[in-house]
Amino acid sequence: MDNVLNDLKEILRISTVTEYTRLGFTGVFVADQPTKIKTILNYTEDNEHVVIEFDEDNLSAPMYEDFELGESYSFDVTVHISETAHNFFSNLDYLLNYVLSSFERIDWDKKIILPFDAEFFPQDSQYKQYFIYMNELMCLYANNAYLDGNKKFVLFTEKPLVIHPNAEVGFDVSYKKVFDKIDIDIFAKSIHSLKVSIEDEPIESHKKEKQAILVMETSNILKSYDAEERFYRLIEKVEKISNSVTNSFQAYLNNFSYQKLELELKKDLDYFVKSINDSLGTLQTQALGLPVAAALIQLNKVNLTVSYVALMVFSGFVVFNAFQQSKQVEYIIASIKRFFEKDDVKPIVDKDANLQKMNEILGTRVEYIVLYIKMIASVAILTFIYALFNFLESLNFCCISFLFKYILLWLGIYGAALKIKHDLDKIE
């Protein structure tokens, strides 16, 4: 783009522009110097992006000899780049129409804008920063208000307010008068303040409140103006809007109940604790039934085979239930972690010592519960092995029972002990 701009500036230096067009400009060239003729010939052929065509019939493919020193020649300059109408602007009227229909941030480095060049457009170039920040203003409201299909901003308050960024008249009789009334530094600072305040807000609920305040304050300030005036007044009043948004949000914070939010967080934490306790309730009852069942078998010597089978089934059920509850606790752990990392929770927890302590206590409690479930599973496995030994003995498989009994018993005890030790070391 810089090379194309330099080529255009070179043509401007040796000619006089008579009219700026959407894709270039028309002008008059005075062939009063040989160097000028040689320069202009560079753009009559073999130039990919800037092409000059002369109005004279005998200059359709001009050569140096075709020009007479001192004569004037009319020409048209056409710029050939990707999407020329969106990337090349010969005057501020064309640029204004483009900016007022753009609701995303413009990449100015990819644009060729002749009136931004102070060498040739000393008056127009002073409005460069105004156009840049007007685009930022358009993006601000496009992102935080409603943009309808007709490219109008709609502020939904008690009565919807429509703001139409329009360019029905030229720059000199419209936005130039508006820009001349405002200080560019204040204009830029106000837009930047609004943008940063909303986009950089870490708490989602506060961000939504700021967006609502922006819509409300803008509506309050502009509602007394006619529809065709509102965007002009928006540019003029952006400093007032920025100050009003800041003051209103501060009032919102003063009325915002931090204690209420803290109670809501603790309510969620209580739910996690209840979920863990519910997971243990049934398992504890079944675990207590294991030694009771084993003791009853020893007291009742009738139908030992059936009793041992029932004890094995019951023990297996407890093991399976312990496995299920361990998975439930894993899900609760993941939910707790996700809860504390939420955008609207983390900033508050980081500042609240009580909530931090609650998080630590909850984490420690979960670790002990995981260990408790594993201990219940170990007891259930040992009970299953005990019932299996005695079941085999009741069938008079003495030798097999004796050998199998002690091998599995010691393996079970050793494995359970190692597992419990590992979990205790992990907690420590």
Sequence and secondary structure as in RCSB ss.txt:
>XXXX:A:sequence
MDNVLNDLKEILRISTVTEYTRLGFTGVFVADQPTKIKTILNYTEDNEHVVIEFDEDNLSAPMYEDFELGESYSF
DVTVHISETAHNFFSNLDYLLNYVLSSFERIDWDKKIILPFDAEFFPQDSQYKQYFIYMNELMCLYANNAYLDGN
KKFVLFTEKPLVIHPNAEVGFDVSYKKVFDKIDIDIFAKSIHSLKVSIEDEPIESHKKEKQAILVMETSNILKSY
DAEERFYRLIEKVEKISNSVTNSFQAYLNNFSYQKLELELKKDLDYFVKSINDSLGTLQTQALGLPVAAALIQLN
KVNLTVSYVALMVFSGFVVFNAFQQSKQVEYIIASIKRFFEKDDVKPIVDKDANLQKMNEILGTRVEYIVLYIKM
IASVAILTFIYALFNFLESLNFCCISFLFKYILLWLGIYGAALKIKHDLDKIE
>XXXX:A:secstr
 HHHHHHHHHHHHTEEEEEEETTEEEEEEE  SHHHHHHHHTTTSS SSEEEEESSGGGSS  GGG  TT EEEE
EEEE STTHHHHEESSHHHHHHHHTT  S   GGG EEGGG TTT TTGGGGHHHHHHHHHHHHHHHHHSEE TT
S EEE SSS EEE     S GGGTHHHHHHHS HHHHHHHHHHHHHHHHT  SHHHHHHHHHHHHHHHHHHHTTS
 GGGHHHHHHHTHHHHHHHHHHHHHHHHHH  HHHHHHHHHHHHHHHHHHHHHHHHHHHHHHHHHHHHHHHHHH 
 TTHHHHHHHHHHHHHHHHHHHHHHHHHHHHHHHHHHHHHTSTTTHHHHHH HHHHHHHHHHHHHHHHHHHHHHH
HHHHHHHHHHHHHHHHHHHTT HHHHHHHHHHHHHHHHHHHHHHHHHHHHHH 
